[in-house]
Amino acid sequence: MKAMGILLLLSLALFCFSARVACKDKDKDKPDCSEFKDSGTFCTRESNPHCGDDGMTYGNLCAFCKAVEKSGGKLRLYHMGKC
């Protein structure tokens, strides 16, 4: 019975640790759109595709960030590259 309790506590501790690591990893991949917040900023035609979770491919970080702003923050990065 004592071994079962220890096993349960270790499993719980491992679960809590892995959940925190997963949350940190999600934020790590979040693009930094701070330099594109100004409405007077125009995007270049640089090709660096970003795939949004809406299934659209955005030409570069600037275009993606403008779309995020337009969506009210609902749009998220699905992965780098074309969708």
PyMOL Python script that loads the backbone (N, CA, C, O; Angstrom):
from pymol import cmd

cmd.read_pdbstr("""\
ATOM      1  N   MET A   1       0.836  -1.188   0.000  1.00  0.00           N
ATOM      2  CA  MET A   1       0.000   0.000   0.000  1.00  0.00           C
ATOM      3  C   MET A   1       0.883   1.256   0.000  1.00  0.00           C
ATOM      4  O   MET A   1       0.600   2.240  -0.682  1.00  0.00           O
ATOM      5  N   LYS A   2       1.968   1.184   0.794  1.00  0.00           N
ATOM      6  CA  LYS A   2       2.869   2.326   0.885  1.00  0.00           C
ATOM      7  C   LYS A   2       3.558   2.571  -0.464  1.00  0.00           C
ATOM      8  O   LYS A   2       3.735   3.716  -0.879  1.00  0.00           O
ATOM      9  N   ALA A   3       3.942   1.486  -1.140  1.00  0.00           N
ATOM     10  CA  ALA A   3       4.591   1.594  -2.454  1.00  0.00           C
ATOM     11  C   ALA A   3       3.631   2.215  -3.475  1.00  0.00           C
ATOM     12  O   ALA A   3       4.047   2.999  -4.328  1.00  0.00           O
ATOM     13  N   MET A   4       2.362   1.864  -3.382  1.00  0.00           N
ATOM     14  CA  MET A   4       1.355   2.414  -4.303  1.00  0.00           C
ATOM     15  C   MET A   4       1.211   3.918  -4.090  1.00  0.00           C
ATOM     16  O   MET A   4       1.068   4.666  -5.056  1.00  0.00           O
ATOM     17  N   GLY A   5       1.247   4.359  -2.861  1.00  0.00           N
ATOM     18  CA  GLY A   5       1.153   5.787  -2.546  1.00  0.00           C
ATOM     19  C   GLY A   5       2.347   6.559  -3.085  1.00  0.00           C
ATOM     20  O   GLY A   5       2.193   7.651  -3.632  1.00  0.00           O
ATOM     21  N   ILE A   6       3.538   5.991  -2.930  1.00  0.00           N
ATOM     22  CA  ILE A   6       4.758   6.633  -3.434  1.00  0.00           C
ATOM     23  C   ILE A   6       4.713   6.705  -4.960  1.00  0.00           C
ATOM     24  O   ILE A   6       5.071   7.728  -5.544  1.00  0.00           O
ATOM     25  N   LEU A   7       4.280   5.633  -5.597  1.00  0.00           N
ATOM     26  CA  LEU A   7       4.167   5.606  -7.044  1.00  0.00           C
ATOM     27  C   LEU A   7       3.173   6.661  -7.535  1.00  0.00           C
ATOM     28  O   LEU A   7       3.416   7.334  -8.536  1.00  0.00           O
ATOM     29  N   LEU A   8       2.077   6.795  -6.835  1.00  0.00           N
ATOM     30  CA  LEU A   8       1.062   7.792  -7.188  1.00  0.00           C
ATOM     31  C   LEU A   8       1.619   9.206  -7.044  1.00  0.00           C
ATOM     32  O   LEU A   8       1.386  10.044  -7.915  1.00  0.00           O
ATOM     33  N   LEU A   9       2.344   9.486  -5.976  1.00  0.00           N
ATOM     34  CA  LEU A   9       2.942  10.811  -5.779  1.00  0.00           C
ATOM     35  C   LEU A   9       3.993  11.123  -6.848  1.00  0.00           C
ATOM     36  O   LEU A   9       4.045  12.243  -7.358  1.00  0.00           O
ATOM     37  N   LEU A  10       4.815  10.154  -7.182  1.00  0.00           N
ATOM     38  CA  LEU A  10       5.812  10.357  -8.230  1.00  0.00           C
ATOM     39  C   LEU A  10       5.156  10.608  -9.590  1.00  0.00           C
ATOM     40  O   LEU A  10       5.610  11.456 -10.359  1.00  0.00           O
ATOM     41  N   SER A  11       4.106   9.877  -9.874  1.00  0.00           N
ATOM     42  CA  SER A  11       3.380  10.078 -11.135  1.00  0.00           C
ATOM     43  C   SER A  11       2.771  11.469 -11.196  1.00  0.00           C
ATOM     44  O   SER A  11       2.822  12.124 -12.237  1.00  0.00           O
ATOM     45  N   LEU A  12       2.205  11.917 -10.109  1.00  0.00           N
ATOM     46  CA  LEU A  12       1.602  13.239 -10.035  1.00  0.00           C
ATOM     47  C   LEU A  12       2.661  14.336 -10.209  1.00  0.00           C
ATOM     48  O   LEU A  12       2.431  15.320 -10.912  1.00  0.00           O
ATOM     49  N   ALA A  13       3.812  14.161  -9.568  1.00  0.00           N
ATOM     50  CA  ALA A  13       4.893  15.137  -9.690  1.00  0.00           C
ATOM     51  C   ALA A  13       5.401  15.197 -11.122  1.00  0.00           C
ATOM     52  O   ALA A  13       5.652  16.285 -11.642  1.00  0.00           O
ATOM     53  N   LEU A  14       5.556  14.053 -11.764  1.00  0.00           N
ATOM     54  CA  LEU A  14       6.005  14.007 -13.153  1.00  0.00           C
ATOM     55  C   LEU A  14       4.989  14.684 -14.070  1.00  0.00           C
ATOM     56  O   LEU A  14       5.375  15.420 -14.978  1.00  0.00           O
ATOM     57  N   PHE A  15       3.714  14.450 -13.849  1.00  0.00           N
ATOM     58  CA  PHE A  15       2.668  15.074 -14.654  1.00  0.00           C
ATOM     59  C   PHE A  15       2.700  16.594 -14.504  1.00  0.00           C
ATOM     60  O   PHE A  15       2.610  17.312 -15.500  1.00  0.00           O
ATOM     61  N   CYS A  16       2.824  17.084 -13.296  1.00  0.00           N
ATOM     62  CA  CYS A  16       2.861  18.528 -13.057  1.00  0.00           C
ATOM     63  C   CYS A  16       4.073  19.164 -13.731  1.00  0.00           C
ATOM     64  O   CYS A  16       3.961  20.239 -14.319  1.00  0.00           O
ATOM     65  N   PHE A  17       5.213  18.518 -13.652  1.00  0.00           N
ATOM     66  CA  PHE A  17       6.431  19.037 -14.277  1.00  0.00           C
ATOM     67  C   PHE A  17       6.286  19.081 -15.791  1.00  0.00           C
ATOM     68  O   PHE A  17       6.639  20.080 -16.416  1.00  0.00           O
ATOM     69  N   SER A  18       5.773  18.014 -16.386  1.00  0.00           N
ATOM     70  CA  SER A  18       5.644  17.963 -17.848  1.00  0.00           C
ATOM     71  C   SER A  18       4.604  18.961 -18.344  1.00  0.00           C
ATOM     72  O   SER A  18       4.760  19.497 -19.441  1.00  0.00           O
ATOM     73  N   ALA A  19       3.563  19.227 -17.586  1.00  0.00           N
ATOM     74  CA  ALA A  19       2.548  20.207 -17.984  1.00  0.00           C
ATOM     75  C   ALA A  19       3.142  21.610 -18.021  1.00  0.00           C
ATOM     76  O   ALA A  19       2.829  22.384 -18.925  1.00  0.00           O
ATOM     77  N   ARG A  20       3.991  21.953 -17.055  1.00  0.00           N
ATOM     78  CA  ARG A  20       4.631  23.276 -17.050  1.00  0.00           C
ATOM     79  C   ARG A  20       5.596  23.425 -18.219  1.00  0.00           C
ATOM     80  O   ARG A  20       5.661  24.491 -18.832  1.00  0.00           O
ATOM     81  N   VAL A  21       6.333  22.393 -18.533  1.00  0.00           N
ATOM     82  CA  VAL A  21       7.275  22.443 -19.648  1.00  0.00           C
ATOM     83  C   VAL A  21       6.514  22.609 -20.964  1.00  0.00           C
ATOM     84  O   VAL A  21       6.945  23.371 -21.829  1.00  0.00           O
ATOM     85  N   ALA A  22       5.402  21.916 -21.127  1.00  0.00           N
ATOM     86  CA  ALA A  22       4.610  22.020 -22.354  1.00  0.00           C
ATOM     87  C   ALA A  22       4.077  23.431 -22.542  1.00  0.00           C
ATOM     88  O   ALA A  22       4.062  23.936 -23.665  1.00  0.00           O
ATOM     89  N   CYS A  23       3.641  24.073 -21.474  1.00  0.00           N
ATOM     90  CA  CYS A  23       3.131  25.441 -21.570  1.00  0.00           C
ATOM     91  C   CYS A  23       4.245  26.415 -21.948  1.00  0.00           C
ATOM     92  O   CYS A  23       4.015  27.329 -22.740  1.00  0.00           O
ATOM     93  N   LYS A  24       5.423  26.241 -21.408  1.00  0.00           N
ATOM     94  CA  LYS A  24       6.541  27.115 -21.751  1.00  0.00           C
ATOM     95  C   LYS A  24       6.928  26.943 -23.210  1.00  0.00           C
ATOM     96  O   LYS A  24       7.258  27.922 -23.879  1.00  0.00           O
ATOM     97  N   ASP A  25       6.893  25.705 -23.719  1.00  0.00           N
ATOM     98  CA  ASP A  25       7.256  25.454 -25.106  1.00  0.00           C
ATOM     99  C   ASP A  25       6.269  26.113 -26.065  1.00  0.00           C
ATOM    100  O   ASP A  25       6.669  26.574 -27.134  1.00  0.00           O
ATOM    101  N   LYS A  26       4.996  26.166 -25.706  1.00  0.00           N
ATOM    102  CA  LYS A  26       4.004  26.811 -26.564  1.00  0.00           C
ATOM    103  C   LYS A  26       4.325  28.277 -26.752  1.00  0.00           C
ATOM    104  O   LYS A  26       4.286  28.776 -27.877  1.00  0.00           O
ATOM    105  N   ASP A  27       4.642  28.983 -25.671  1.00  0.00           N
ATOM    106  CA  ASP A  27       4.933  30.406 -25.748  1.00  0.00           C
ATOM    107  C   ASP A  27       6.235  30.685 -26.478  1.00  0.00           C
ATOM    108  O   ASP A  27       6.406  31.756 -27.060  1.00  0.00           O
ATOM    109  N   LYS A  28       7.155  29.725 -26.451  1.00  0.00           N
ATOM    110  CA  LYS A  28       8.445  29.904 -27.108  1.00  0.00           C
ATOM    111  C   LYS A  28       8.264  30.089 -28.613  1.00  0.00           C
ATOM    112  O   LYS A  28       8.983  30.875 -29.230  1.00  0.00           O
ATOM    113  N   ASP A  29       7.306  29.369 -29.209  1.00  0.00           N
ATOM    114  CA  ASP A  29       7.082  29.425 -30.646  1.00  0.00           C
ATOM    115  C   ASP A  29       6.176  30.575 -31.071  1.00  0.00           C
ATOM    116  O   ASP A  29       5.924  30.755 -32.262  1.00  0.00           O
ATOM    117  N   LYS A  30       5.693  31.340 -30.125  1.00  0.00           N
ATOM    118  CA  LYS A  30       4.822  32.457 -30.449  1.00  0.00           C
ATOM    119  C   LYS A  30       5.664  33.577 -31.067  1.00  0.00           C
ATOM    120  O   LYS A  30       6.635  34.030 -30.460  1.00  0.00           O
ATOM    121  N   PRO A  31       5.291  34.029 -32.283  1.00  0.00           N
ATOM    122  CA  PRO A  31       6.096  35.074 -32.933  1.00  0.00           C
ATOM    123  C   PRO A  31       6.002  36.416 -32.213  1.00  0.00           C
ATOM    124  O   PRO A  31       4.979  36.740 -31.609  1.00  0.00           O
ATOM    125  N   ASP A  32       7.069  37.183 -32.285  1.00  0.00           N
ATOM    126  CA  ASP A  32       7.108  38.509 -31.675  1.00  0.00           C
ATOM    127  C   ASP A  32       6.611  39.531 -32.690  1.00  0.00           C
ATOM    128  O   ASP A  32       7.301  39.828 -33.665  1.00  0.00           O
ATOM    129  N   CYS A  33       5.436  40.060 -32.468  1.00  0.00           N
ATOM    130  CA  CYS A  33       4.821  41.016 -33.393  1.00  0.00           C
ATOM    131  C   CYS A  33       4.952  42.455 -32.910  1.00  0.00           C
ATOM    132  O   CYS A  33       4.317  43.350 -33.468  1.00  0.00           O
ATOM    133  N   SER A  34       5.753  42.688 -31.897  1.00  0.00           N
ATOM    134  CA  SER A  34       5.824  44.027 -31.301  1.00  0.00           C
ATOM    135  C   SER A  34       6.285  45.100 -32.286  1.00  0.00           C
ATOM    136  O   SER A  34       5.831  46.241 -32.200  1.00  0.00           O
ATOM    137  N   GLU A  35       7.169  44.764 -33.212  1.00  0.00           N
ATOM    138  CA  GLU A  35       7.661  45.782 -34.144  1.00  0.00           C
ATOM    139  C   GLU A  35       6.655  46.124 -35.243  1.00  0.00           C
ATOM    140  O   GLU A  35       6.874  47.071 -35.999  1.00  0.00           O
ATOM    141  N   PHE A  36       5.561  45.375 -35.344  1.00  0.00           N
ATOM    142  CA  PHE A  36       4.565  45.614 -36.382  1.00  0.00           C
ATOM    143  C   PHE A  36       3.256  46.172 -35.821  1.00  0.00           C
ATOM    144  O   PHE A  36       2.259  46.234 -36.541  1.00  0.00           O
ATOM    145  N   LYS A  37       3.242  46.578 -34.554  1.00  0.00           N
ATOM    146  CA  LYS A  37       2.025  47.094 -33.914  1.00  0.00           C
ATOM    147  C   LYS A  37       1.563  48.421 -34.513  1.00  0.00           C
ATOM    148  O   LYS A  37       0.364  48.692 -34.578  1.00  0.00           O
ATOM    149  N   ASP A  38       2.510  49.243 -34.947  1.00  0.00           N
ATOM    150  CA  ASP A  38       2.191  50.553 -35.497  1.00  0.00           C
ATOM    151  C   ASP A  38       1.433  50.392 -36.817  1.00  0.00           C
ATOM    152  O   ASP A  38       1.889  49.677 -37.710  1.00  0.00           O
ATOM    153  N   SER A  39       0.289  51.048 -36.943  1.00  0.00           N
ATOM    154  CA  SER A  39      -0.517  50.916 -38.160  1.00  0.00           C
ATOM    155  C   SER A  39       0.171  51.542 -39.370  1.00  0.00           C
ATOM    156  O   SER A  39      -0.212  51.263 -40.506  1.00  0.00           O
ATOM    157  N   GLY A  40       1.180  52.383 -39.146  1.00  0.00           N
ATOM    158  CA  GLY A  40       1.917  52.999 -40.244  1.00  0.00           C
ATOM    159  C   GLY A  40       3.039  52.127 -40.784  1.00  0.00           C
ATOM    160  O   GLY A  40       3.725  52.516 -41.728  1.00  0.00           O
ATOM    161  N   THR A  41       3.232  50.955 -40.198  1.00  0.00           N
ATOM    162  CA  THR A  41       4.287  50.045 -40.647  1.00  0.00           C
ATOM    163  C   THR A  41       3.804  49.293 -41.884  1.00  0.00           C
ATOM    164  O   THR A  41       2.732  48.689 -41.878  1.00  0.00           O
ATOM    165  N   PHE A  42       4.608  49.339 -42.940  1.00  0.00           N
ATOM    166  CA  PHE A  42       4.280  48.616 -44.160  1.00  0.00           C
ATOM    167  C   PHE A  42       5.155  47.376 -44.263  1.00  0.00           C
ATOM    168  O   PHE A  42       6.329  47.399 -43.895  1.00  0.00           O
ATOM    169  N   CYS A  43       4.577  46.303 -44.764  1.00  0.00           N
ATOM    170  CA  CYS A  43       5.306  45.043 -44.883  1.00  0.00           C
ATOM    171  C   CYS A  43       6.114  45.007 -46.179  1.00  0.00           C
ATOM    172  O   CYS A  43       5.677  45.509 -47.214  1.00  0.00           O
ATOM    173  N   THR A  44       7.293  44.406 -46.100  1.00  0.00           N
ATOM    174  CA  THR A  44       8.116  44.198 -47.285  1.00  0.00           C
ATOM    175  C   THR A  44       7.609  42.954 -48.024  1.00  0.00           C
ATOM    176  O   THR A  44       6.692  42.278 -47.557  1.00  0.00           O
ATOM    177  N   ARG A  45       8.200  42.667 -49.149  1.00  0.00           N
ATOM    178  CA  ARG A  45       7.804  41.489 -49.926  1.00  0.00           C
ATOM    179  C   ARG A  45       8.745  40.316 -49.688  1.00  0.00           C
ATOM    180  O   ARG A  45       8.782  39.372 -50.478  1.00  0.00           O
ATOM    181  N   GLU A  46       9.497  40.377 -48.608  1.00  0.00           N
ATOM    182  CA  GLU A  46      10.406  39.288 -48.237  1.00  0.00           C
ATOM    183  C   GLU A  46       9.617  37.987 -48.137  1.00  0.00           C
ATOM    184  O   GLU A  46       8.521  37.966 -47.578  1.00  0.00           O
ATOM    185  N   SER A  47      10.165  36.913 -48.670  1.00  0.00           N
ATOM    186  CA  SER A  47       9.486  35.622 -48.620  1.00  0.00           C
ATOM    187  C   SER A  47      10.009  34.798 -47.446  1.00  0.00           C
ATOM    188  O   SER A  47      11.149  34.332 -47.447  1.00  0.00           O
ATOM    189  N   ASN A  48       9.154  34.635 -46.455  1.00  0.00           N
ATOM    190  CA  ASN A  48       9.446  33.822 -45.273  1.00  0.00           C
ATOM    191  C   ASN A  48       8.098  33.327 -44.760  1.00  0.00           C
ATOM    192  O   ASN A  48       7.594  33.838 -43.760  1.00  0.00           O
ATOM    193  N   PRO A  49       7.499  32.323 -45.443  1.00  0.00           N
ATOM    194  CA  PRO A  49       6.115  31.928 -45.175  1.00  0.00           C
ATOM    195  C   PRO A  49       5.829  31.505 -43.732  1.00  0.00           C
ATOM    196  O   PRO A  49       6.636  30.848 -43.073  1.00  0.00           O
ATOM    197  N   HIS A  50       4.641  31.913 -43.273  1.00  0.00           N
ATOM    198  CA  HIS A  50       4.116  31.536 -41.962  1.00  0.00           C
ATOM    199  C   HIS A  50       2.722  30.955 -42.189  1.00  0.00           C
ATOM    200  O   HIS A  50       1.892  31.578 -42.852  1.00  0.00           O
ATOM    201  N   CYS A  51       2.464  29.786 -41.653  1.00  0.00           N
ATOM    202  CA  CYS A  51       1.153  29.146 -41.798  1.00  0.00           C
ATOM    203  C   CYS A  51       0.315  29.441 -40.556  1.00  0.00           C
ATOM    204  O   CYS A  51       0.696  29.093 -39.439  1.00  0.00           O
ATOM    205  N   GLY A  52      -0.817  30.079 -40.766  1.00  0.00           N
ATOM    206  CA  GLY A  52      -1.720  30.381 -39.658  1.00  0.00           C
ATOM    207  C   GLY A  52      -2.645  29.218 -39.372  1.00  0.00           C
ATOM    208  O   GLY A  52      -2.828  28.342 -40.217  1.00  0.00           O
ATOM    209  N   ASP A  53      -3.230  29.203 -38.186  1.00  0.00           N
ATOM    210  CA  ASP A  53      -4.151  28.118 -37.852  1.00  0.00           C
ATOM    211  C   ASP A  53      -5.482  28.243 -38.579  1.00  0.00           C
ATOM    212  O   ASP A  53      -6.384  27.430 -38.373  1.00  0.00           O
ATOM    213  N   ASP A  54      -5.607  29.263 -39.431  1.00  0.00           N
ATOM    214  CA  ASP A  54      -6.784  29.414 -40.289  1.00  0.00           C
ATOM    215  C   ASP A  54      -6.573  28.750 -41.646  1.00  0.00           C
ATOM    216  O   ASP A  54      -7.452  28.798 -42.507  1.00  0.00           O
ATOM    217  N   GLY A  55      -5.394  28.121 -41.840  1.00  0.00           N
ATOM    218  CA  GLY A  55      -5.095  27.436 -43.087  1.00  0.00           C
ATOM    219  C   GLY A  55      -4.531  28.345 -44.169  1.00  0.00           C
ATOM    220  O   GLY A  55      -4.304  27.893 -45.291  1.00  0.00           O
ATOM    221  N   MET A  56      -4.301  29.609 -43.859  1.00  0.00           N
ATOM    222  CA  MET A  56      -3.760  30.567 -44.817  1.00  0.00           C
ATOM    223  C   MET A  56      -2.245  30.664 -44.658  1.00  0.00           C
ATOM    224  O   MET A  56      -1.720  30.582 -43.548  1.00  0.00           O
ATOM    225  N   THR A  57      -1.549  30.840 -45.786  1.00  0.00           N
ATOM    226  CA  THR A  57      -0.109  31.077 -45.768  1.00  0.00           C
ATOM    227  C   THR A  57       0.126  32.571 -45.886  1.00  0.00           C
ATOM    228  O   THR A  57      -0.370  33.209 -46.814  1.00  0.00           O
ATOM    229  N   TYR A  58       0.875  33.130 -44.954  1.00  0.00           N
ATOM    230  CA  TYR A  58       1.219  34.551 -44.956  1.00  0.00           C
ATOM    231  C   TYR A  58       2.666  34.670 -45.423  1.00  0.00           C
ATOM    232  O   TYR A  58       3.522  33.890 -45.005  1.00  0.00           O
ATOM    233  N   GLY A  59       2.937  35.635 -46.281  1.00  0.00           N
ATOM    234  CA  GLY A  59       4.229  35.757 -46.939  1.00  0.00           C
ATOM    235  C   GLY A  59       5.414  35.927 -46.022  1.00  0.00           C
ATOM    236  O   GLY A  59       6.508  35.457 -46.334  1.00  0.00           O
ATOM    237  N   ASN A  60       5.220  36.594 -44.890  1.00  0.00           N
ATOM    238  CA  ASN A  60       6.317  36.818 -43.949  1.00  0.00           C
ATOM    239  C   ASN A  60       5.740  37.166 -42.579  1.00  0.00           C
ATOM    240  O   ASN A  60       4.524  37.213 -42.396  1.00  0.00           O
ATOM    241  N   LEU A  61       6.628  37.408 -41.631  1.00  0.00           N
ATOM    242  CA  LEU A  61       6.199  37.681 -40.255  1.00  0.00           C
ATOM    243  C   LEU A  61       5.323  38.928 -40.181  1.00  0.00           C
ATOM    244  O   LEU A  61       4.333  38.955 -39.450  1.00  0.00           O
ATOM    245  N   CYS A  62       5.687  39.952 -40.936  1.00  0.00           N
ATOM    246  CA  CYS A  62       4.908  41.190 -40.906  1.00  0.00           C
ATOM    247  C   CYS A  62       3.471  40.944 -41.363  1.00  0.00           C
ATOM    248  O   CYS A  62       2.525  41.378 -40.706  1.00  0.00           O
ATOM    249  N   ALA A  63       3.310  40.250 -42.482  1.00  0.00           N
ATOM    250  CA  ALA A  63       1.968  39.960 -43.004  1.00  0.00           C
ATOM    251  C   ALA A  63       1.176  39.111 -42.004  1.00  0.00           C
ATOM    252  O   ALA A  63      -0.019  39.329 -41.805  1.00  0.00           O
ATOM    253  N   PHE A  64       1.851  38.145 -41.381  1.00  0.00           N
ATOM    254  CA  PHE A  64       1.195  37.308 -40.378  1.00  0.00           C
ATOM    255  C   PHE A  64       0.744  38.150 -39.184  1.00  0.00           C
ATOM    256  O   PHE A  64      -0.382  38.009 -38.708  1.00  0.00           O
ATOM    257  N   CYS A  65       1.634  39.029 -38.703  1.00  0.00           N
ATOM    258  CA  CYS A  65       1.310  39.864 -37.537  1.00  0.00           C
ATOM    259  C   CYS A  65       0.160  40.820 -37.838  1.00  0.00           C
ATOM    260  O   CYS A  65      -0.681  41.067 -36.973  1.00  0.00           O
ATOM    261  N   LYS A  66       0.115  41.355 -39.042  1.00  0.00           N
ATOM    262  CA  LYS A  66      -0.996  42.234 -39.440  1.00  0.00           C
ATOM    263  C   LYS A  66      -2.308  41.451 -39.423  1.00  0.00           C
ATOM    264  O   LYS A  66      -3.342  41.982 -39.017  1.00  0.00           O
ATOM    265  N   ALA A  67      -2.271  40.191 -39.862  1.00  0.00           N
ATOM    266  CA  ALA A  67      -3.465  39.348 -39.844  1.00  0.00           C
ATOM    267  C   ALA A  67      -3.881  39.018 -38.409  1.00  0.00           C
ATOM    268  O   ALA A  67      -5.071  38.956 -38.101  1.00  0.00           O
ATOM    269  N   VAL A  68      -2.900  38.807 -37.539  1.00  0.00           N
ATOM    270  CA  VAL A  68      -3.199  38.547 -36.116  1.00  0.00           C
ATOM    271  C   VAL A  68      -3.912  39.758 -35.522  1.00  0.00           C
ATOM    272  O   VAL A  68      -4.914  39.620 -34.822  1.00  0.00           O
ATOM    273  N   GLU A  69      -3.387  40.935 -35.807  1.00  0.00           N
ATOM    274  CA  GLU A  69      -3.992  42.171 -35.304  1.00  0.00           C
ATOM    275  C   GLU A  69      -5.413  42.336 -35.830  1.00  0.00           C
ATOM    276  O   GLU A  69      -6.319  42.707 -35.085  1.00  0.00           O
ATOM    277  N   LYS A  70      -5.602  42.056 -37.121  1.00  0.00           N
ATOM    278  CA  LYS A  70      -6.926  42.179 -37.744  1.00  0.00           C
ATOM    279  C   LYS A  70      -7.934  41.194 -37.143  1.00  0.00           C
ATOM    280  O   LYS A  70      -9.125  41.490 -37.054  1.00  0.00           O
ATOM    281  N   SER A  71      -7.440  40.015 -36.730  1.00  0.00           N
ATOM    282  CA  SER A  71      -8.327  38.997 -36.154  1.00  0.00           C
ATOM    283  C   SER A  71      -8.624  39.251 -34.677  1.00  0.00           C
ATOM    284  O   SER A  71      -9.393  38.514 -34.059  1.00  0.00           O
ATOM    285  N   GLY A  72      -8.025  40.275 -34.125  1.00  0.00           N
ATOM    286  CA  GLY A  72      -8.232  40.555 -32.706  1.00  0.00           C
ATOM    287  C   GLY A  72      -7.442  39.619 -31.810  1.00  0.00           C
ATOM    288  O   GLY A  72      -7.802  39.417 -30.650  1.00  0.00           O
ATOM    289  N   GLY A  73      -6.367  39.045 -32.338  1.00  0.00           N
ATOM    290  CA  GLY A  73      -5.533  38.148 -31.541  1.00  0.00           C
ATOM    291  C   GLY A  73      -5.969  36.696 -31.573  1.00  0.00           C
ATOM    292  O   GLY A  73      -5.378  35.862 -30.887  1.00  0.00           O
ATOM    293  N   LYS A  74      -6.987  36.376 -32.350  1.00  0.00           N
ATOM    294  CA  LYS A  74      -7.480  34.997 -32.401  1.00  0.00           C
ATOM    295  C   LYS A  74      -6.604  34.089 -33.260  1.00  0.00           C
ATOM    296  O   LYS A  74      -6.516  32.887 -33.008  1.00  0.00           O
ATOM    297  N   LEU A  75      -5.955  34.664 -34.277  1.00  0.00           N
ATOM    298  CA  LEU A  75      -5.112  33.888 -35.176  1.00  0.00           C
ATOM    299  C   LEU A  75      -3.827  33.458 -34.473  1.00  0.00           C
ATOM    300  O   LEU A  75      -3.205  34.252 -33.767  1.00  0.00           O
ATOM    301  N   ARG A  76      -3.437  32.214 -34.666  1.00  0.00           N
ATOM    302  CA  ARG A  76      -2.224  31.665 -34.064  1.00  0.00           C
ATOM    303  C   ARG A  76      -1.346  31.058 -35.160  1.00  0.00           C
ATOM    304  O   ARG A  76      -1.833  30.675 -36.224  1.00  0.00           O
ATOM    305  N   LEU A  77      -0.054  30.979 -34.881  1.00  0.00           N
ATOM    306  CA  LEU A  77       0.880  30.351 -35.813  1.00  0.00           C
ATOM    307  C   LEU A  77       0.731  28.841 -35.709  1.00  0.00           C
ATOM    308  O   LEU A  77       0.841  28.270 -34.624  1.00  0.00           O
ATOM    309  N   TYR A  78       0.477  28.192 -36.854  1.00  0.00           N
ATOM    310  CA  TYR A  78       0.359  26.736 -36.880  1.00  0.00           C
ATOM    311  C   TYR A  78       1.748  26.130 -37.047  1.00  0.00           C
ATOM    312  O   TYR A  78       2.134  25.227 -36.304  1.00  0.00           O
ATOM    313  N   HIS A  79       2.500  26.639 -38.035  1.00  0.00           N
ATOM    314  CA  HIS A  79       3.897  26.245 -38.212  1.00  0.00           C
ATOM    315  C   HIS A  79       4.561  27.199 -39.187  1.00  0.00           C
ATOM    316  O   HIS A  79       3.895  27.959 -39.888  1.00  0.00           O
ATOM    317  N   MET A  80       5.885  27.145 -39.219  1.00  0.00           N
ATOM    318  CA  MET A  80       6.643  27.930 -40.180  1.00  0.00           C
ATOM    319  C   MET A  80       6.568  27.239 -41.529  1.00  0.00           C
ATOM    320  O   MET A  80       6.513  26.012 -41.602  1.00  0.00           O
ATOM    321  N   GLY A  81       6.565  28.032 -42.605  1.00  0.00           N
ATOM    322  CA  GLY A  81       6.503  27.457 -43.948  1.00  0.00           C
ATOM    323  C   GLY A  81       5.098  27.566 -44.502  1.00  0.00           C
ATOM    324  O   GLY A  81       4.185  28.073 -43.851  1.00  0.00           O
ATOM    325  N   LYS A  82       4.948  27.070 -45.735  1.00  0.00           N
ATOM    326  CA  LYS A  82       3.636  27.114 -46.403  1.00  0.00           C
ATOM    327  C   LYS A  82       2.678  26.113 -45.780  1.00  0.00           C
ATOM    328  O   LYS A  82       3.085  25.057 -45.293  1.00  0.00           O
ATOM    329  N   CYS A  83       1.418  26.459 -45.804  1.00  0.00           N
ATOM    330  CA  CYS A  83       0.378  25.556 -45.262  1.00  0.00           C
ATOM    331  C   CYS A  83       0.176  24.365 -46.183  1.00  0.00           C
ATOM    332  O   CYS A  83      -0.652  23.499 -45.900  1.00  0.00           O
TER     333      CYS A  83
END
""", "prot")
cmd.dss("prot")
cmd.show_as("cartoon", "prot")
cmd.util.cbc("prot")
cmd.orient("prot")
